[in-house]
Amino acid sequence: MAIIDLSGRWWLFFAFWRVEVVDFPLSMSTKLGAKYLGVCEASLRAWRADGTGPDYYRAGPKLVRYRRADLDAWIEARLNAPTPKQQKVVAETAVASVKGSEEAAV
């Protein structure tokens, strides 16, 4: 690829730009699974410990693996999932509306 006179600033940007194409396997380690999800390994480990992360299996006593299909399903389940703060607001609104309707009935 040739870059022709894009000014020094853009040249440096392109000179240090690194595109990495990775063909992810069907079964991934924690490190590769974290890379697939775009998070750090510590986050994936914490989610696994909390039981909130994607499904995994143990291929040995210390060997944790993630299936690509499970990671994709976990991502899909969270595309439009409300945050805990949003869930709290919805719950409080529902409780307030129930109390309001009970008071109106009396």
RASULNOR-V252612 format. One record per residue. N is the residue number from 1. RES is the residue in one letter. SS is DSSP state (alpha for helix, beta for strand, coil for the rest). Layout:
N,RES,SS + N,RES,SS
This chain:
1,M,coil + 2,A,coil + 3,I,coil + 4,I,coil + 5,D,coil + 6,L,coil + 7,S,alpha + 8,G,alpha + 9,R,alpha + 10,W,alpha + 11,W,alpha + 12,L,alpha + 13,F,alpha + 14,F,alpha + 15,A,alpha + 16,F,alpha + 17,W,coil + 18,R,coil + 19,V,coil + 20,E,coil + 21,V,coil + 22,V,coil + 23,D,coil + 24,F,coil + 25,P,coil + 26,L,coil + 27,S,beta + 28,M,beta + 29,S,coil + 30,T,alpha + 31,K,alpha + 32,L,alpha + 33,G,alpha + 34,A,alpha + 35,K,alpha + 36,Y,alpha + 37,L,alpha + 38,G,coil + 39,V,coil + 40,C,coil + 41,E,alpha + 42,A,alpha + 43,S,alpha + 44,L,alpha + 45,R,alpha + 46,A,alpha + 47,W,alpha + 48,R,alpha + 49,A,alpha + 50,D,alpha + 51,G,coil + 52,T,coil + 53,G,coil + 54,P,coil + 55,D,coil + 56,Y,coil + 57,Y,beta + 58,R,beta + 59,A,coil + 60,G,coil + 61,P,coil + 62,K,coil + 63,L,coil + 64,V,beta + 65,R,beta + 66,Y,beta + 67,R,beta + 68,R,alpha + 69,A,alpha + 70,D,alpha + 71,L,alpha + 72,D,alpha + 73,A,alpha + 74,W,alpha + 75,I,alpha + 76,E,alpha + 77,A,alpha + 78,R,coil + 79,L,coil + 80,N,coil + 81,A,coil + 82,P,coil + 83,T,coil + 84,P,alpha + 85,K,alpha + 86,Q,alpha + 87,Q,alpha + 88,K,alpha + 89,V,alpha + 90,V,alpha + 91,A,alpha + 92,E,alpha + 93,T,alpha + 94,A,alpha + 95,V,alpha + 96,A,alpha + 97,S,alpha + 98,V,alpha + 99,K,alpha + 100,G,alpha + 101,S,alpha + 102,E,alpha + 103,E,alpha + 104,A,alpha + 105,A,alpha + 106,V,coil
